[in-house]
């Protein structure tokens, strides 16, 4: 089994959908995939919780599958979505000066993929 950490920085839904699809595909193929929501992508957090948002069902499937590792605490704070992340019960990642550490994932054997 391979392990992948999908760091998504891009806040464009057309990019984000590929992260969601790939995480589920990797999991279905027996790999471990973790989505780390970073940078401008944290702006999507409130919309992802809305049932009428186009990515909601894929987001929900990933949450249920356990592929969502969490959200960058510093970026969510800066972009005003921290409370929305908390309301969804998302893990706030902040082990590197308020941001998630890629090195931490590498140390745990994850291959880093950025979007």
N, C-alpha and C positions, 0 to 999 in steps of 0.2 A: 504494500500500500504506500502510495506517495502522499505527501502532505503539501498543500498549497495555501498560501496566505494571499488573498486577493485584496490589495490595497486600492480602493477606488477614491480618487481625488476629483475626478470630473463630475460636475453637477448636472450634466446634460442627461436627461432621461434615456436618450438613444444610446448613450454609452453605458449607463447604469444597468439597462436591461441585459446587456451582455455579461455583466458581472453576475447577475442573478441567475441567468441561464447556465453559465459555465459552472457556477458553484453546484447547482443541482445535477448537472451532467457529470461532474467529477465524482460527486457522492454516489450517483447511480452506478458508476463504473468502479466503485470500491475504494475510492480515494477519500482522503480527508480534505475538506475545503473550508476555509474560514474567511469571511468577508469583514474587512476593516474599513469603515466609512470615515473618510478623511477629507480635509480641505473643503472645496466648494460643494462636494457631494453631501455634506452635512445639511445643506439647505433643503434637500429632498425629504428629510426626516418627517416633518409634519404632513406632507402630502402622501407619503407612503402608508400612513395610517388610515387614510380616507378610502372607504370602499369603492368610490367612483373614480379614483385615480388609476390610470392605465396599468401601473406597475404594482398595484396593491396586492393582487392575488399571487404574483411571483414573490413579492416580499414576504407575504404570509407563509407561503410554502417554505421559503428559506428559513424563516424564524422557527417554524415547526420542525424543520429538519436539523436545526442546531448549527446552521452554517454561518449565522451572523455572530461574529465575535464581539462586535461593539462599535462604538463611535468615538472619534477623537474628542476628548473633553475640551481642549483648548479651541479647536475649530468650531465646535458646536456653540461654545460660549461666545466666541467672536462673531459668529454669524446668526446668533439669536435663536438657536434651535435646541439649546440645552434642556429646557423644560419639556419640549416635545419628546426628546430622547428619554428623559426620565419618565414621562407619562407612559411611554411604550415599554418601560422596564429594560431598556437597553443598557448594556454594560458600558461605562464610561472608561475609555482607555487613556491613560495618562502617565505611563511609566518612563517617558523620555521628555522631561521638561513640559509636561502637560499634553504630550502627543504620544501615540502608540509607537513603540520601538520596533523597527524592522529587524534590527540585530537580535532582539529578543525572540522573534519568530524564527530567525535563522538558527539561533542557538538551540531551538526546540526541533530542528530538522525540517522546517518548512521552506519550500521554494517560494520566493517572493515574485508576485506578478502585479504590476501596477496598471491601472486604468485611468 
